Amino acid sequence: MSATNLVFLPPPGGALRWMRLEDGRVAGEGDGPPPGDAPAIAVAPAEAVTLHWAELPARSSAQAAAAARIMAAEASAAPMSELHVAVGGEEAEDGGRAIGVVNAGAMAGWLSMLAEAGIDPVALVPAPLLLPRPDSGYALGSVGWQAVVRGRHAGFADDAALTPLVTGGALPEPVPEPELVAAMAAAVAAVPLDLRQGVFARRRRRAIDWRLIRRLALMGLAILALTLAIDLVRIARYSFAADAAEARADALARTVLPRGETVTDADRQLAERLAGVRGPGLGFSRSAAAVFAVVRAVPGTEITALDFQPSGDMRLGIAVEREALATDLKRAIEAAGFDVQAGTFTAAGGRITGEFTVRVR
């Protein structure tokens, strides 16, 4: 069972009226907002909408609306900035289209009134278009709270003075109630002209596409799984490379370590091997080179003996020309980064001799 509520917009100061259509028959009517949650179609007062009919070339909706605005501008004295123009669908009989011209402020007021009543109409139809389109002449019927007239290319509110002028004196033919209800039901099923276009178009609520969401979720999971797989492959490559590097280090260590020694910790064993070769501390070579460089830089001093001990200390036999040179040499060696412990110096044969114990600071 399909049901639609027709909501008739009132004249200024009036109240809403409604009629409920169910399966082509009137199921109820009354004043105020309609009860229930059936879709609503608002009906604009006939005197507020000027209707025209024109044959518009087959174009897009935007192009047809632009052409209709040009026609409306030529036929209307009001500025186009104050008017709202809507275009209906092509009519099968003669290919013409209904064009509705209404004040934009009135449109905004109607939609505001309906919104305050909790109604968001799916369409807004001029009242004359709810009457059946006559084959000839004019049809007369009561729509909501007013009588309206419809011709093949006309639609307006019935007025005792103006109707004869429009119809050329011909009397409109009253529409029987069953035919009027059937015409209303047909207009509800296929709206001939919806004024809710352009800036007044209804905002459609987009339904959630769960199928698309599931597809996106699966794609996201696939991308995540692929990313994790790439990371795992990269980690595995790094691990294999590290194992290969460690194996090469072990092989190199075997060529340097004493023959037959088992490689358990290549870094530690090579460090111990290097320390054994060069000596403790800075090693013999670096320590001796540094001390000899200092002695060469202090004239009147010489080394008479050198003993490199297992602790990394060096015992130096020193001979100087005078006592002050021993002090100068000690300070110079300390300035080179060593600690110096001086022994007892004695004078013999015109020279002063003694010992220094030098260790890394």
RODO-2510 file (C-alpha; in nm, 4 decimals, decimal comma):
residues 361
     n   res          X          Y          Z
     1     m     0,0000     0,0000     0,0000
     2     s     0,1460     0,3353    -0,1122
     3     a     0,0381     0,6566     0,0575
     4     t     0,1192     1,0213    -0,0117
     5     n     0,0107     1,3338     0,1715
     6     l    -0,0852     1,6401    -0,0318
     7     v    -0,0153     1,9502     0,1790
     8     f    -0,2000     2,2584     0,0523
     9     l    -0,0179     2,5833     0,1220
    10     p    -0,2561     2,8486     0,2584
    11     p    -0,3078     3,2103     0,1591
    12     p    -0,1391     3,4675     0,3864
    13     g    -0,2624     3,4223     0,7421
    14     g    -0,4209     3,0827     0,6708
    15     a    -0,3389     2,7333     0,7977
    16     l    -0,2133     2,4229     0,6227
    17     r    -0,4573     2,1642     0,4910
    18     w    -0,3799     1,8093     0,3923
    19     m    -0,5241     1,5200     0,1947
    20     r    -0,3990     1,1621     0,2149
    21     l    -0,4039     0,9539    -0,1041
    22     e    -0,3723     0,5767    -0,0793
    23     d    -0,3837     0,3563    -0,3885
    24     g    -0,5651     0,6175    -0,5957
    25     r    -0,8307     0,7102    -0,3371
    26     v    -0,8707     0,9726    -0,0648
    27     a    -0,7899     0,8091     0,2702
    28     g    -0,8241     1,1177     0,4870
    29     e    -0,7992     1,4948     0,5018
    30     g    -0,7862     1,7718     0,7581
    31     d    -0,6260     2,0935     0,8759
    32     g    -0,2711     2,1438     1,0024
    33     p     0,0295     1,9179     0,9424
    34     p    -0,0571     1,5674     0,8185
    35     p    -0,0222     1,2776     1,0625
    36     g     0,2086     0,9843     0,9996
    37     d     0,5343     0,9701     0,8123
    38     a     0,4142     0,9211     0,4538
    39     p     0,5937     1,1271     0,1853
    40     a     0,4496     1,4753     0,1422
    41     i     0,3964     1,6783    -0,1748
    42     a     0,3260     2,0467    -0,1183
    43     v     0,0723     2,2259    -0,3387
    44     a     0,1383     2,5928    -0,4187
    45     p    -0,1560     2,8365    -0,4463
    46     a    -0,2590     2,8915    -0,8062
    47     e    -0,2494     3,2723    -0,7834
    48     a     0,1137     3,2663    -0,6630
    49     v     0,2508     3,0740    -0,9634
    50     t     0,2449     3,1915    -1,3235
    51     l     0,2364     2,8992    -1,5651
    52     h     0,3638     2,9010    -1,9226
    53     w     0,4017     2,6251    -2,1791
    54     a     0,6802     2,6204    -2,4359
    55     e     0,8547     2,3771    -2,6648
    56     l     1,2136     2,3702    -2,5431
    57     p     1,4762     2,1913    -2,7527
    58     a     1,6008     1,8619    -2,6123
    59     r     1,8811     1,9810    -2,3878
    60     s     2,0240     1,9165    -2,0471
    61     s     1,8270     2,0293    -1,7417
    62     a     2,0593     2,3268    -1,6904
    63     q     2,0233     2,4380    -2,0536
    64     a     1,6447     2,3983    -2,0444
    65     a     1,6275     2,6032    -1,7232
    66     a     1,8394     2,8779    -1,8810
    67     a     1,6121     2,8906    -2,1866
    68     a     1,3049     2,9016    -1,9620
    69     r     1,4520     3,1935    -1,7652
    70     i     1,5002     3,3874    -2,0875
    71     m     1,1348     3,3268    -2,1839
    72     a     1,0183     3,4208    -1,8338
    73     a     1,2223     3,7414    -1,8410
    74     e     1,0513     3,8456    -2,1649
    75     a     0,7048     3,7769    -2,0215
    76     s     0,7543     3,9181    -1,6707
    77     a     0,7790     4,2775    -1,5503
    78     a     0,9548     4,1795    -1,2255
    79     p     1,3353     4,1598    -1,2116
    80     m     1,4656     3,8076    -1,2685
    81     s     1,6676     3,8331    -0,9469
    82     e     1,3355     3,8215    -0,7577
    83     l     1,1893     3,5291    -0,9526
    84     h     1,2340     3,1541    -0,9374
    85     v     1,1839     2,9599    -1,2617
    86     a     1,1190     2,5845    -1,2769
    87     v     1,0821     2,3599    -1,5812
    88     g     0,8633     2,0498    -1,6012
    89     g     0,9097     1,7358    -1,8018
    90     e     0,8171     1,6989    -2,1656
    91     e     0,4471     1,6275    -2,2145
    92     a     0,3676     1,3390    -2,4453
    93     e     0,0752     1,5021    -2,6290
    94     d     0,2553     1,7928    -2,7937
    95     g     0,6104     1,7859    -2,6628
    96     g     0,5667     2,1128    -2,4712
    97     r     0,6969     2,1733    -2,1217
    98     a     0,5309     2,3498    -1,8316
    99     i     0,7281     2,6449    -1,6948
   100     g     0,6472     2,7803    -1,3490
   101     v     0,7438     3,1322    -1,2432
   102     v     0,7111     3,2218    -0,8756
   103     n     0,8484     3,4865    -0,6450
   104     a     1,1682     3,3588    -0,4827
   105     g     1,0697     3,5107    -0,1491
   106     a     0,7393     3,3227    -0,1572
   107     m     0,9246     2,9958    -0,2240
   108     a     1,1546     3,0555     0,0701
   109     g     0,8575     3,1425     0,2921
   110     w     0,6665     2,8272     0,1968
   111     l     0,9608     2,5993     0,2642
   112     s     1,0250     2,7751     0,5947
   113     m     0,6583     2,7306     0,6966
   114     l     0,6706     2,3627     0,6067
   115     a     0,9987     2,3118     0,7923
   116     e     0,8499     2,4668     1,1071
   117     a     0,5663     2,2138     1,0765
   118     g     0,8201     1,9310     1,0444
   119     i     0,7527     1,8728     0,6745
   120     d     1,0189     1,8343     0,4059
   121     p     0,8139     1,7883     0,0866
   122     v     0,9538     1,5670    -0,1858
   123     a     0,8046     1,8071    -0,4419
   124     l     0,6152     2,1352    -0,4659
   125     v     0,3475     2,1411    -0,7371
   126     p     0,1345     2,4326    -0,8649
   127     a    -0,2311     2,3652    -0,7771
   128     p    -0,3714     2,3821    -1,1353
   129     l    -0,1504     2,0925    -1,2446
   130     l    -0,3414     1,8566    -1,0131
   131     l    -0,6427     1,8840    -1,2460
   132     p    -0,6667     1,6586    -1,5514
   133     r    -0,5468     1,8255    -1,8702
   134     p    -0,8540     1,8754    -2,0928
   135     d    -0,8519     1,7783    -2,4583
   136     s    -1,0086     2,1148    -2,5336
   137     g    -1,1462     2,4091    -2,3427
   138     y    -1,0939     2,4408    -1,9698
   139     a    -1,1447     2,2218    -1,6626
   140     l    -1,2596     2,3499    -1,3228
   141     g    -1,1991     2,1801    -0,9901
   142     s    -1,1496     2,2413    -0,6195
   143     v    -0,7949     2,1817    -0,4999
   144     g    -0,7461     2,2249    -0,1290
   145     w    -0,9084     2,5493    -0,0253
   146     q    -0,9467     2,7093    -0,3707
   147     a    -1,1061     2,6546    -0,7103
   148     v    -0,8611     2,6366    -0,9993
   149     v    -0,8877     2,6248    -1,3770
   150     r    -0,6709     2,4323    -1,6192
   151     g    -0,6536     2,4446    -1,9964
   152     r    -0,4232     2,2679    -2,2360
   153     h    -0,1663     2,5475    -2,2024
   154     a    -0,2958     2,7416    -1,9036
   155     g    -0,3482     2,7093    -1,5315
   156     f    -0,4757     2,9722    -1,2876
   157     a    -0,7000     3,0428    -0,9884
   158     d    -1,0700     3,0736    -1,0678
   159     d    -1,1923     3,4311    -1,0427
   160     a    -1,5384     3,5537    -1,1369
   161     a    -1,3969     3,8587    -1,3141
   162     l    -1,0723     3,7291    -1,4631
   163     t    -1,1653     3,3753    -1,5681
   164     p    -1,3958     3,4831    -1,8544
   165     l    -1,1218     3,7131    -1,9835
   166     v    -0,8704     3,4294    -1,9931
   167     t    -1,1078     3,1699    -2,1352
   168     g    -1,2547     3,4067    -2,3900
   169     g    -1,5971     3,3750    -2,2330
   170     a    -1,6001     2,9935    -2,2439
   171     l    -1,7265     2,8301    -1,9266
   172     p    -1,4822     2,5839    -1,7640
   173     e    -1,6119     2,2288    -1,7402
   174     p    -1,6351     2,1067    -1,3766
   175     v    -1,4336     1,7902    -1,3140
   176     p    -1,6244     1,5080    -1,1417
   177     e    -1,4844     1,4083    -0,8043
   178     p    -1,3618     1,0609    -0,9131
   179     e    -1,1787     1,2060    -1,2122
   180     l    -1,0243     1,4793    -0,9942
   181     v    -0,8960     1,2250    -0,7410
   182     a    -0,7588     1,0084    -1,0234
   183     a    -0,5825     1,3125    -1,1724
   184     m    -0,4333     1,3980    -0,8327
   185     a    -0,3100     1,0416    -0,7928
   186     a    -0,1536     1,0547    -1,1410
   187     a     0,0166     1,3858    -1,0610
   188     v     0,1521     1,2385    -0,7380
   189     a     0,2891     0,9366    -0,9239
   190     a     0,4540     1,1501    -1,1959
   191     v     0,4929     1,5127    -1,0870
   192     p     0,4345     1,7306    -1,3967
   193     l     0,6247     2,0312    -1,2583
   194     d     0,8291     2,0406    -0,9396
   195     l     0,9068     2,3923    -0,8185
   196     r     1,1812     2,2536    -0,5938
   197     q     1,4623     2,3083    -0,8391
   198     g     1,7889     2,5007    -0,8346
   199     v     1,8555     2,6703    -0,5016
   200     f     1,5282     2,5309    -0,3643
   201     a     1,6008     2,1698    -0,4607
   202     r     1,5578     1,9147    -0,1880
   203     r     1,8744     1,7947    -0,0256
   204     r     1,8944     1,4230    -0,0725
   205     r     2,0229     1,2076     0,2072
   206     r     2,2779     0,9695     0,0753
   207     a     2,2347     0,6149     0,1959
   208     i     2,5365     0,4374     0,3328
   209     d     2,6729     0,1976     0,0738
   210     w     2,7711    -0,0906     0,3009
   211     r     2,8879    -0,2954     0,0046
   212     l     3,1322    -0,0203    -0,0902
   213     i     3,2425     0,0145     0,2716
   214     r     3,3110    -0,3603     0,2898
   215     r     3,5109    -0,3433    -0,0333
   216     l     3,7128    -0,0494     0,0973
   217     a     3,7706    -0,2321     0,4260
   218     l     3,8924    -0,5420     0,2414
   219     m     4,1187    -0,3271     0,0249
   220     g     4,2556    -0,1592     0,3372
   221     l     4,3226    -0,4968     0,4994
   222     a     4,4916    -0,6170     0,1805
   223     i     4,7127    -0,3081     0,1709
   224     l     4,7964    -0,3517     0,5399
   225     a     4,8800    -0,7193     0,4876
   226     l     5,0968    -0,6329     0,1873
   227     t     5,2778    -0,3647     0,3878
   228     l     5,3412    -0,6098     0,6713
   229     a     5,4633    -0,8699     0,4226
   230     i     5,7069    -0,6179     0,2729
   231     d     5,8336    -0,5296     0,6215
   232     l     5,8744    -0,8979     0,7086
   233     v     6,0680    -0,9617     0,3874
   234     r     6,2887    -0,6592     0,4583
   235     i     6,3517    -0,7783     0,8161
   236     a     6,4347    -1,1262     0,6877
   237     r     6,6795    -0,9803     0,4330
   238     y     6,8470    -0,7708     0,7021
   239     s     6,8662    -1,0755     0,9281
   240     f     7,0205    -1,2896     0,6535
   241     a     7,2648    -1,0092     0,5677
   242     a     7,3622    -0,9745     0,9341
   243     d     7,4178    -1,3494     0,9614
   244     a     7,6309    -1,3418     0,6465
   245     a     7,8344    -1,0475     0,7789
   246     e     7,8864    -1,2282     1,1083
   247     a     7,9963    -1,5398     0,9240
   248     r     8,2472    -1,3345     0,7211
   249     a     8,3748    -1,1725     1,0411
   250     d     8,4246    -1,5158     1,1988
   251     a     8,6072    -1,6369     0,8887
   252     l     8,8319    -1,3291     0,8937
   253     a     8,8949    -1,3711     1,2646
   254     r     9,0148    -1,7271     1,2078
   255     t     9,2852    -1,5940     0,9727
   256     v     9,4162    -1,3540     1,2392
   257     l     9,3745    -1,5472     1,5634
   258     p     9,6244    -1,8140     1,6637
   259     r     9,5760    -2,1351     1,4708
   260     g     9,3335    -2,3744     1,6330
   261     e     9,1661    -2,1138     1,8556
   262     t     8,7852    -2,1513     1,8575
   263     v     8,5993    -1,8357     1,7548
   264     t     8,3282    -1,7619     2,0105
   265     d     8,3280    -1,3801     2,0171
   266     a     8,5160    -1,2385     1,7207
   267     d     8,5121    -0,8761     1,8428
   268     r     8,6439    -0,9571     2,1888
   269     q     8,9021    -1,2073     2,0696
   270     l     9,0351    -0,9698     1,8007
   271     a     9,0557    -0,6882     2,0568
   272     e     9,2542    -0,9125     2,2904
   273     r     9,4760    -1,0226     2,0036
   274     l     9,5394    -0,6597     1,9028
   275     a     9,6154    -0,5609     2,2603
   276     g     9,8611    -0,8469     2,2855
   277     v    10,0358    -0,7407     1,9661
   278     r    10,0576    -0,3687     2,0299
   279     g    10,0814    -0,3889     2,4083
   280     p     9,8522    -0,2555     2,6784
   281     g     9,7433     0,1048     2,7093
   282     l     9,8150     0,2930     2,3892
   283     g    10,0541     0,0218     2,2899
   284     f    10,4316     0,0366     2,2663
   285     s    10,4503     0,2052     1,9258
   286     r    10,2218     0,4982     1,9982
   287     s    10,3528     0,5532     2,3498
   288     a    10,7184     0,5412     2,2435
   289     a    10,6594     0,7640     1,9402
   290     a    10,4888     1,0275     2,1542
   291     v    10,7668     1,0284     2,4166
   292     f    11,0492     1,0412     2,1579
   293     a    10,8769     1,3344     1,9862
   294     v    10,8728     1,5248     2,3157
   295     v    11,2412     1,4474     2,3876
   296     r    11,3408     1,5746     2,0413
   297     a    11,1531     1,8962     2,1117
   298     v    11,3450     1,9646     2,4362
   299     p    11,7147     2,0371     2,3579
   300     g    11,9732     1,9031     2,5987
   301     t    11,7730     1,5900     2,6881
   302     e    11,8053     1,2301     2,5804
   303     i    11,6730     0,8842     2,6604
   304     t    11,9332     0,6438     2,7898
   305     a    11,7041     0,3455     2,8556
   306     l    11,3450     0,2320     2,7857
   307     d    11,1448    -0,0482     2,9440
   308     f    10,7825    -0,1097     2,8263
   309     q    10,6082    -0,3005     3,1036
   310     p    10,3067    -0,5402     3,0796
   311     s    10,0905    -0,2818     3,2541
   312     g    10,1430    -0,0352     2,9685
   313     d    10,3796     0,1862     3,1702
   314     m    10,7175     0,2886     3,0316
   315     r    11,0284     0,3315     3,2465
   316     l    11,2629     0,5810     3,0847
   317     g    11,6250     0,6471     3,1650
   318     i    11,6802     1,0215     3,1212
   319     a    12,0012     1,2254     3,0899
   320     v    11,9932     1,6073     3,0834
   321     e    12,2582     1,8781     3,0755
   322     r    12,1194     2,0617     3,3782
   323     e    11,8565     2,0019     3,6445
   324     a    11,6021     2,2508     3,5031
   325     l    11,5823     2,0526     3,1798
   326     a    11,4511     1,7472     3,3702
   327     t    11,1596     1,9555     3,4938
   328     d    11,0973     2,0950     3,1427
   329     l    11,0956     1,7440     2,9950
   330     k    10,8527     1,6158     3,2593
   331     r    10,6075     1,8993     3,1878
   332     a    10,6330     1,8451     2,8124
   333     i    10,5540     1,4727     2,8442
   334     e    10,2556     1,5522     3,0688
   335     a    10,1349     1,8035     2,8117
   336     a    10,1342     1,5189     2,5574
   337     g     9,8671     1,3347     2,7595
   338     f    10,0685     1,1209     2,9992
   339     d    10,1200     1,1062     3,3723
   340     v    10,4877     1,1205     3,4699
   341     q    10,6371     1,0024     3,7974
   342     a    10,9980     1,1256     3,8368
   343     g    11,2588     0,9238     4,0219
   344     t    11,5807     1,0468     4,1909
   345     f    11,8220     1,2345     3,9640
   346     t    12,2010     1,2371     4,0316
   347     a    12,4928     1,4314     3,8820
   348     a    12,7837     1,2387     3,7325
   349     g    13,0368     1,3164     3,4610
   350     g    12,8945     1,6623     3,4009
   351     r    12,5402     1,5298     3,3321
   352     i    12,2314     1,4711     3,5416
   353     t    12,0625     1,1306     3,5095
   354     g    11,7487     0,9725     3,6518
   355     e    11,4266     0,7840     3,5682
   356     f    11,0710     0,8719     3,4587
   357     t    10,7772     0,6318     3,4857
   358     v    10,5294     0,7276     3,2116
   359     r    10,1727     0,5965     3,1942
   360     v     9,8637     0,6840     2,9941
   361     r     9,6443     0,9392     3,1678
***
